[in-house]
Amino acid sequence: MTNFPVPFYIVDVFAEEKYAGNQLAVIRGDFPSDVMQKIALEMNYAETTFITSDSPRDGGYDVRIFTNNEELPFAGHPTLGTAYIIARELIGGAVDTVTLNLKVGQIPVKFERNSESDTLWMTQKAPQFGDIFDAAAFAAALGLSVEDIDTRFPIQTVSTGLPWVMTPLKTRDAVERVRINSDAYRQLVEGTDGRWALVFAPEPIHADNHLHARAFVVDHVDVWEDAATGSANGGLAGYLARYKYFGSESVDARVEQGYPMRRPSLLLLRSHDHGDVVDVHVGGHVVSIARGELL
């Protein structure tokens, strides 16, 4: 058990510059679950992580992930951001790989060196492909028409640790027009393995990117949008490979997200469908914003 004060760090993940991407608070300390939940609510980001020991165990660092409402077995941007802090603050030197011990299992994060800033790559669990949804019904729950759906591909739940419903749209305009009817959405996914929605289209704002995406978390009382979602994009990487979205079972793609929230983000996807399993890797940059102490 850790006593206060404890150090904390704020980083932006999947960010090409400061004050972009998805914000993350990283706490170095081990507390009862209810205290961690209160701290996560106090920080008020999409997720807060806790490095519960400064020493590795079984080759990895024990980490827990909390939203404002619950603990998660896995989440993407918290994995990259926490690995970044472990490398800088605990290990204190150049490393090739940092492994996190999460509820979902061990997740390795590799550091790809380049001249300006490291690109961090996490190897996610093999995607599990779940329920397929009716295009017209799902479009209605998103506030769209069925003509906005790219029906060449299924609307399907895919999970690499968290279940997201992959929703292929035809245009960026359709992506921007999504307005989820929370009651209709909850009714539609009730009893399925679907939970949250990732919508995407092959019309990026920036020509060097491949997809424009938005991610929506539908909880018991509200709907909120996430700025950069590594777990959803891990599922997307597997989906793109499995259905040969770009014409191949191999994917090397750049996904932009977060623009309606004024948090422009860039997620890098690599995947390959081997037939029985799909390899999934999600990468991006991490930028340090602040450090301090919880008293």
N, C-alpha and C positions, 0 to 999 in steps of 0.2 A: 504494500500500500504506500502511495506517495503522499508526502506532506507538501502543503503550499509554503512558499511560492514555487511555481513550476514554469519553465519556459514554454512559450508558444511562438508559432511562426505563421505568417500569412503569405501565400503564394498564389499566383495566377497560372492556371494550367491550360494547355492547348492555346497558349497566347503567343503571338508574334511580337508583342511589346507589352509594357506595363499597362495595367488597368484595362486589360482585355481578357478573353478567355473566361474560365470558370474559377471563381474564388474558392480557396480552401484554407481552413484553419487547421494547423497541425499542433497537437499538444503532446508534450513529453511527460507522461505520467500515467499511473495505474490507479483507478478509482473504482468504487462500486458502480454498477451499471446505471443506477438512478442518478448519480452525480455526473457521470459522463453525459447522460441525456440532458441534464440541466445546463451543463457547459455548452453543449451543441446548440441548445435553444438560445443561450446567451450570445454565442458567436453569430447565429442567425444566417449562416450560409447554407447552400444546398446540402453540403456535408462538412462534418468535422471529424478528423481522425485522431486517434490516441496511440502513440508509440508506447506500449506498456512496459517495455524493458529496453535499456540501452545496449544489452548484450544479445547476440543472436542465439537462437535455439533451433537445432536441427537444420542449421544452414540458413535460417531466415529470421526476420524480426517480427515479433508479435505486434499486430496492429488491429485495432477495432474501428469500425466506421459507423457514424451516427448521422442521420438526418435530424431535423428539428423534432421528429415524431417517433423515430424508431431506429433500431440498429439494423444494418444491412450486411449480408454475407459477402458482398462484393460491390464495388463501384469503380468506374474507370478513372476519372480525374483524381479522386483521392489516392488511388494506387500510384499513379505517376508522381503526384505532388509529394506524397509521403516518402517515396523512394528517393526523390531529390533531396529532401531534408535529411534523411538518414545518411546519404552519401556525403553531404556537406557538413553536417553538424555532429554526427556520431562517428563516422569513419574518418572524415577529415582529409580526404585525398581522392585522387582520381581512381575510379573503380570501373570495372567492366559490367558488373551485374550486381543488383541488390534484389534479394528475394524477400517478399512479404508473406508472413503467415496470417492468412485471413480466414474467416469462417468458411469460405468456399474451398479453402485449401491453399497451397503455396502458389504464389504468382511471381515469376521472375520478371525483373525490369532491366533491360540492357541499355547501356549508355553508348550512343553512337556519336563519336567525336567529329566535330567540324569546326571551321575557323571562327564562327561567331558564337554559337551556343550549342550545347549538346542536344541531340534529339533522343528522347527517352522512348523505349519501345517495350510494351508489356505483352507477354504471351498469355492470352486468355484461355480459359477452358474451352474445349471443343464445343461448338454451338449445338444446342438441342432444338430441333424444329418441331413446333407444336401445332396448335389449332389454326385452321384456315377460316377466314371470315367472308361472308357475303359482301361483295363490293358495294351494292346499292345501300345496304343497311349501314355499313361502316362509313360510307361517304356521308350519309345523313347525320350520323353521330358527330362527324367532324364539321358539319355545317357546309358541306360541299355537295355537288351533284355527282352521279356516277360517271358522267363524262369527264370529270377531273381525274379519275383513277386510271392508271396505266394497267389495264386488265390483261396485258400480256404476262404479268407476273402476279403471284398470289399475295393477298393480304394475310400475313402469317406471323404468329408468335415465334420469336427466336430468342434463346437465352444462352448466355455464356456465364451465368450466375444470377442475372436479373432478367425477367421476361419482358421483352418489348415487342409490340406489334409492328412489324415492318409494313409500311404503307406507301407503295410507289405511286407518285402523282406524275402528271404529264408536264406540268409547267411550274416555274417559280412563282408565278402569280397564284396558282392554286395553293402552293405551300404557304404563301403569305395570307391567304384568305381563310385559313383554318380557324374556326371558332368552335371549340368543343362544347356540345350539349352534354353536360356532365351526367345528368340523369339517364339520357339515352345511351351514353357510352357505358356507364356502369351496368345498365341492364343488358347491353349487348355482350359484354365480356364476363358477366356473372356465370360461374360454373365452368369457365374455360381456364386455360393456363395463361391467357392474356392479362396484362395489367396496365401497362403504359404504352404510349404511341410515339413512334418515330415516323415522321413524314419526310419525303425527299423527292427531288426531281433533278433531271440532268440539265438544268439551266442555272449554272452558278453566276454569281455577281462578277467574280474575277475569272478571266479566261483560263488561267493556269490551274484552276480547280476543276473538279469533275461533277460534284453534286452539291446542291443547296438543301439544307436539312433544318428541321425544327424538332424538338423533343418535348413531349408533354407528360407531366406526371399528374395522374388523376387519383387523388386520395379520397378518403371518406367524406370530406367536406368541401374540397376545393379542387381547382385545376391550376397548375402553375407550369411555367416553361423553364427549361434548363438551358443554360448558355452553351455548354459543351459537354457531351455525354459519352464517356468512353465505353460504358457497358452497352449502351444502345448501338454505338458504332461498331463494337465488336460483333454484336449480332448481325448488324448490317454487312460487315465484311464477309461473314459466313454466308449470308443470304445472297450477296452479289456473286460469290463464287459458285454456290450450289445451283443457282438459276442462270448462270452465264449471262448476267445482266450486261456486261461489256463484251460479250461474245466469246469469253474464255473462262475456264475453270480457275484461272489465276487472276488475282486482283491486286493492283497497285494504284490506289486512288487517293485523292485529296478531297476532303469534305469540309465545306464551310458551314458554320452554325452560329447562332447567337446574334445575328444582325438586328432583328427586331428589338432586342433587348439592349442595344448599344454595347454589346460585349462580343465583338467579332472574334471568332475562334477558328482554328484550323486543326483538323484531325487527319492523320495519315493512316491509311488502311492497307494492310497486306494480308492476303489469304490465298489458300489453294485448296481445292476440293479433290481429295484423294479417292473419293467414292464412298468409303466407309466412314471417313472422318474428314473434317475441314480444319486446317490449321488457321489460326487467327492471331494477328499481331496488330496492335493499335499504338500509334506513336504521336508525339507532339513535343512542344517546348514548354518549359516551366520557368517562370520569372519570379524572383523574390520581391516581396512588397514591404513586409514589416516583420519585426520581432519584438517580443516583450515578455512580461511575466504575468501569470494569473496569481493574484494575491489571496 
